[in-house]
Amino acid sequence: MKHLTKTGNSPLIAQHSVLCAALCAMLFALCSVVEAQQPNKILRIGFLAALSPSAIAARVEAFKQGLAELGYVEGKNIVIDYRWANGKFEQVPALAAEMVNLKVAVIVTAGPTDTRAAKQATSTIPIVMAFDNDPVGSGFVATLARPGGNITGLSTLTPETTGKRLEILKEIVPRLGRAVVFGTSTEPGKEQSFKETQSAAA
């Protein structure tokens, strides 16, 4: 699998656009699978999320809408198996293993925690990640140009946009003199994001 989509937009990018883009990536991932399917055979898709359905309801709706726009209708030519950890992150690996046992054609992951669990569960089933700050740093792909392996999808690459977001905030609030940045320094991409923010602040 060699397709990986990069977006330079901020996390405020419309969820529909993100999910539709992820679906386009999924089509590349499914090409060989779909060709091997018998006509009219229903395709099984796994959707893995560490959060609850209500937490990402808009994303799920956009996911379904994007599939429909591409000709995939739930109950007609696809079945979507959802697995929700409801915020209990320790359960995600077991849910990923369930996906593998179900023999889904592709696993769509809602976030980095889900992608990591899916990667550990299978090296053969295509995995489409909805987003990741730094897929190379996270160890999901070898490089953006040549991802390799069985993972594709979207990268927000937020380090490249964090400085710009601070600049926009300053334009909105001209008298802004101090800003607080919250984050987890050990997450891939966060250190670079902080450096970009510091540079913009200076």
C-alpha positions as CSV (number, residue, x, y, z in Angstrom):
1,M,0.0,0.0,0.0
2,K,1.6,3.3,-1.1
3,H,-1.1,5.9,-0.7
4,L,-1.0,8.5,2.1
5,T,-2.8,11.8,2.1
6,K,-1.3,14.8,3.8
7,T,-3.4,17.9,4.8
8,G,-1.8,21.1,5.9
9,N,-5.2,22.3,7.3
10,S,-5.7,22.9,11.0
11,P,-7.7,20.6,13.2
12,L,-10.6,22.9,12.5
13,I,-10.9,21.4,9.0
14,A,-14.5,20.3,8.2
15,Q,-15.0,16.8,9.5
16,H,-16.8,15.9,6.3
17,S,-13.9,16.8,4.1
18,V,-11.5,14.8,6.3
19,L,-13.6,11.7,6.3
20,C,-14.3,11.9,2.5
21,A,-10.5,12.2,1.9
22,A,-10.0,9.2,4.2
23,L,-12.6,7.3,2.1
24,C,-10.7,8.2,-1.1
25,A,-7.6,6.7,0.5
26,M,-9.6,3.7,1.5
27,L,-10.6,3.1,-2.2
28,F,-6.9,2.7,-3.0
29,A,-6.5,0.3,-0.1
30,L,-9.6,-1.7,-1.3
31,C,-8.8,-1.9,-5.0
32,S,-7.3,-5.4,-4.9
33,V,-9.9,-6.5,-2.4
34,V,-12.9,-5.3,-4.4
35,E,-11.5,-6.8,-7.6
36,A,-11.3,-10.2,-5.9
37,Q,-14.9,-9.9,-4.6
38,Q,-17.7,-11.7,-6.4
39,P,-20.3,-9.4,-8.0
40,N,-23.0,-8.4,-5.5
41,K,-21.0,-9.8,-2.6
42,I,-21.2,-7.6,0.5
43,L,-18.0,-6.0,1.7
44,R,-17.3,-6.0,5.5
45,I,-15.6,-2.8,6.9
46,G,-14.4,-2.5,10.5
47,F,-14.6,0.8,12.3
48,L,-12.5,1.0,15.4
49,A,-12.7,3.9,17.9
50,A,-11.4,4.4,21.5
51,L,-14.1,6.9,22.2
52,S,-17.9,6.6,22.4
53,P,-20.4,6.9,19.4
54,S,-21.7,10.1,20.8
55,A,-18.2,11.6,21.0
56,I,-17.6,11.3,17.3
57,A,-21.2,11.2,16.0
58,A,-20.5,13.9,13.4
59,R,-17.5,12.0,12.0
60,V,-19.4,8.7,11.8
61,E,-22.2,10.5,9.9
62,A,-19.7,12.0,7.5
63,F,-18.1,8.6,7.1
64,K,-21.4,7.0,6.1
65,Q,-22.2,10.0,3.8
66,G,-18.8,9.8,2.1
67,L,-19.3,6.0,1.6
68,A,-22.7,6.6,0.1
69,E,-21.3,9.2,-2.3
70,L,-18.8,6.7,-3.5
71,G,-21.5,4.1,-4.1
72,Y,-21.1,2.1,-0.8
73,V,-24.5,1.7,0.9
74,E,-24.7,0.0,4.3
75,G,-26.9,-3.1,4.1
76,K,-26.7,-3.1,0.3
77,N,-23.1,-3.7,-0.7
78,I,-21.2,-3.1,2.6
79,V,-21.6,-4.0,6.3
80,I,-19.9,-1.8,8.9
81,D,-18.8,-3.5,12.1
82,Y,-18.3,-0.9,14.8
83,R,-16.2,-1.4,17.9
84,W,-16.2,1.3,20.6
85,A,-14.0,1.4,23.7
86,N,-16.1,4.2,25.2
87,G,-13.0,5.9,26.6
88,K,-11.5,2.8,28.1
89,F,-8.3,2.8,26.1
90,E,-7.0,-0.4,27.6
91,Q,-9.8,-2.2,25.7
92,V,-8.8,-1.0,22.2
93,P,-6.2,-3.8,21.5
94,A,-8.8,-6.5,22.3
95,L,-11.3,-4.8,20.0
96,A,-8.8,-4.6,17.2
97,A,-8.2,-8.4,17.6
98,E,-12.0,-8.9,17.3
99,M,-11.8,-7.0,14.0
100,V,-9.1,-9.4,12.7
101,N,-11.2,-12.4,13.8
102,L,-14.2,-11.0,11.9
103,K,-12.0,-11.1,8.8
104,V,-13.0,-7.6,7.7
105,A,-11.8,-6.3,4.4
106,V,-10.4,-3.1,5.9
107,I,-10.1,-1.5,9.3
108,V,-10.9,2.3,9.6
109,T,-9.4,3.8,12.7
110,A,-10.7,6.9,14.4
111,G,-7.5,8.1,16.0
112,P,-3.8,7.2,16.8
113,T,-4.6,4.9,19.7
114,D,-6.9,2.8,17.4
115,T,-4.3,2.8,14.6
116,R,-1.6,1.5,16.9
117,A,-3.8,-1.3,18.2
118,A,-4.9,-2.2,14.7
119,K,-1.2,-2.2,13.5
120,Q,-0.3,-4.6,16.4
121,A,-3.3,-6.8,15.5
122,T,-2.6,-7.3,11.8
123,S,0.0,-6.8,9.2
124,T,-2.2,-7.9,6.3
125,I,-5.6,-6.3,6.6
126,P,-5.5,-2.7,5.1
127,I,-5.8,0.0,7.8
128,V,-7.1,3.4,7.0
129,M,-6.4,6.0,9.7
130,A,-8.7,9.1,9.9
131,F,-5.8,11.2,11.1
132,D,-2.4,11.2,12.9
133,N,-0.2,14.1,13.8
134,D,3.0,12.4,12.8
135,P,2.5,8.9,11.2
136,V,6.3,8.5,10.7
137,G,7.2,9.4,14.2
138,S,4.3,7.2,15.5
139,G,5.9,4.3,13.6
140,F,2.8,3.7,11.4
141,V,4.5,4.3,8.1
142,A,8.1,4.3,6.9
143,T,7.9,7.7,5.1
144,L,5.1,9.9,3.8
145,A,6.4,9.4,0.2
146,R,6.7,5.6,0.6
147,P,4.5,4.5,3.5
148,G,4.9,0.8,2.9
149,G,3.1,-1.8,5.1
150,N,-0.7,-2.0,5.3
151,I,-1.5,1.5,6.7
152,T,-2.7,4.5,4.7
153,G,-4.9,7.5,5.4
154,L,-4.5,11.1,6.6
155,S,-1.8,13.0,8.3
156,T,-2.6,16.4,9.8
157,L,1.1,17.2,10.3
158,T,0.1,19.9,12.9
159,P,3.7,21.0,13.6
160,E,3.6,22.8,10.3
161,T,0.4,24.7,11.3
162,T,0.7,25.4,15.0
163,G,2.7,28.6,14.4
164,K,0.2,29.9,11.9
165,R,-2.7,29.3,14.3
166,L,-1.0,31.5,16.9
167,E,-0.6,34.2,14.3
168,I,-4.3,34.0,13.4
169,L,-5.2,34.2,17.1
170,K,-3.1,37.3,17.4
171,E,-5.0,38.8,14.5
172,I,-8.3,38.0,16.1
173,V,-7.2,39.3,19.5
174,P,-4.7,42.1,18.8
175,R,-4.0,42.9,22.4
176,L,-3.1,39.3,23.1
177,G,0.2,39.2,25.1
178,R,0.3,35.8,26.6
179,A,-0.9,32.4,25.4
180,V,-0.9,29.0,27.2
181,V,-0.2,25.9,25.2
182,F,-1.5,22.5,26.5
183,G,-0.2,19.2,25.2
184,T,1.6,16.0,25.9
185,S,5.3,16.4,25.1
186,T,5.9,12.7,24.6
187,E,3.5,12.4,21.8
188,P,5.1,12.2,18.3
189,G,5.1,15.6,16.6
190,K,4.3,17.6,19.8
191,E,7.9,18.7,20.4
192,Q,8.1,20.2,16.9
193,S,4.7,21.8,17.3
194,F,5.9,23.5,20.5
195,K,9.0,24.8,18.7
196,E,6.9,26.2,15.9
197,T,4.6,27.9,18.4
198,Q,7.6,29.4,20.2
199,S,9.0,30.7,17.0
200,A,5.8,32.3,16.0
201,A,5.4,33.9,19.5
202,A,8.9,35.4,19.2
